[in-house]
């Protein structure tokens, strides 16, 4: 699968679609989810063209990887989440529930989130 330069996150990165930015640096953009699943729901995306976490891990430069995960920690701290706890999720592929083919992590918190998944069948 090749990277789709017209996915919604690529358009956000190009400034074609507005967003509620909470963090930005040379490698990362983070913004509030339009349809939050928790009181705090932030999407963190790399500025590089990576389809999913596997693509990011295999092809991103070390400085991009380090900057991305450092940003996740900084954002959680700035949002006051570490004290009560929070969840980070990277959905990957069809079975993983990935809706946008650009690697991204959801940071969710601000309340008790309960179990991650229902019991497997």
C-alpha positions in Angstrom: 0.0 0.0 0.0 1.3 3.4 -0.8 0.8 6.6 1.2 -2.4 8.5 0.2 -1.4 12.2 0.0 -5.1 13.1 0.0 -6.0 11.6 3.4 -7.5 14.0 5.9 -4.3 14.2 8.1 -2.2 15.0 5.1 -4.7 17.8 4.3 -4.4 19.1 7.9 -0.6 19.1 7.7 -0.8 21.1 4.5 -3.2 23.6 6.2 -6.1 22.8 3.9 -8.3 21.7 6.8 -8.3 23.6 10.1 -7.6 21.9 13.4 -7.4 22.7 17.1 -3.7 22.4 17.6 -2.4 21.6 21.1 1.3 20.9 20.1 3.6 21.3 17.1 7.3 21.0 16.4 9.4 20.1 13.4 8.3 16.5 13.4 4.9 16.3 15.1 1.4 17.9 15.0 -1.1 17.2 17.7 -4.7 18.4 17.8 -8.0 17.7 19.5 -10.2 15.0 18.0 -13.4 16.4 16.5 -15.4 13.5 18.0 -13.8 12.9 21.4 -14.3 9.6 23.2 -13.0 11.0 26.5 -12.8 14.5 28.1 -9.3 14.7 26.7 -8.9 13.2 23.2 -5.9 14.3 21.3 -4.5 12.9 18.0 -0.8 13.0 17.5 0.6 12.6 14.0 4.1 12.6 12.5 4.7 15.2 9.8 6.3 12.5 7.6 4.3 10.3 5.3 3.8 7.1 7.2 0.7 4.8 6.8 0.7 3.1 10.2 2.8 2.2 13.2 4.5 -0.6 11.3 5.5 1.7 8.4 6.7 4.4 10.9 8.8 1.9 12.9 10.3 0.5 9.7 11.0 3.7 7.8 11.1 6.8 10.0 14.5 8.2 11.0 15.6 7.8 14.6 15.1 11.5 15.3 11.5 11.3 14.0 10.7 8.3 16.2 12.3 9.9 19.3 10.6 13.3 18.6 7.2 11.6 18.2 7.2 9.6 21.4 8.7 12.5 23.3 5.9 14.7 22.1 3.3 12.2 23.3 4.8 12.4 26.8 5.0 16.2 26.7 1.4 16.5 25.5 0.1 14.2 28.2 2.0 16.2 30.8 0.7 19.5 29.4 -2.9 18.2 29.6 -2.4 17.1 33.2 -3.0 13.4 32.4 -0.1 11.5 34.1 -1.5 11.9 37.7 -4.8 10.1 37.0 -3.5 8.0 34.1 -4.3 8.0 30.4 -4.4 5.7 27.4 -2.5 5.8 24.1 -3.8 3.9 21.2 -2.5 3.4 17.7 -5.0 1.6 15.5 -3.4 -0.3 12.7 -5.1 -1.7 9.6 -8.6 -2.9 8.9 -8.8 -5.3 11.8 -7.2 -2.8 14.2 -9.9 -0.2 13.4 -7.6 2.3 11.6 -9.8 4.9 9.9 -7.2 7.3 8.5 -4.2 5.8 6.6 -1.6 8.1 8.3 0.1 6.9 11.4 -1.4 8.5 14.5 -1.8 7.9 18.2 -4.9 8.8 20.2 -4.2 10.2 23.7 -7.3 9.6 25.9 -7.8 10.7 29.5 -9.5 13.0 31.9 -11.7 10.2 33.4 -11.6 6.5 34.2 -11.7 4.8 30.9 -12.5 1.2 32.0 -11.3 -1.9 30.3 -9.6 -1.6 27.0 -11.5 -4.3 25.1 -14.4 -6.7 25.8 -13.3 -10.3 26.4 -12.3 -12.2 23.3 -14.8 -14.7 22.0 
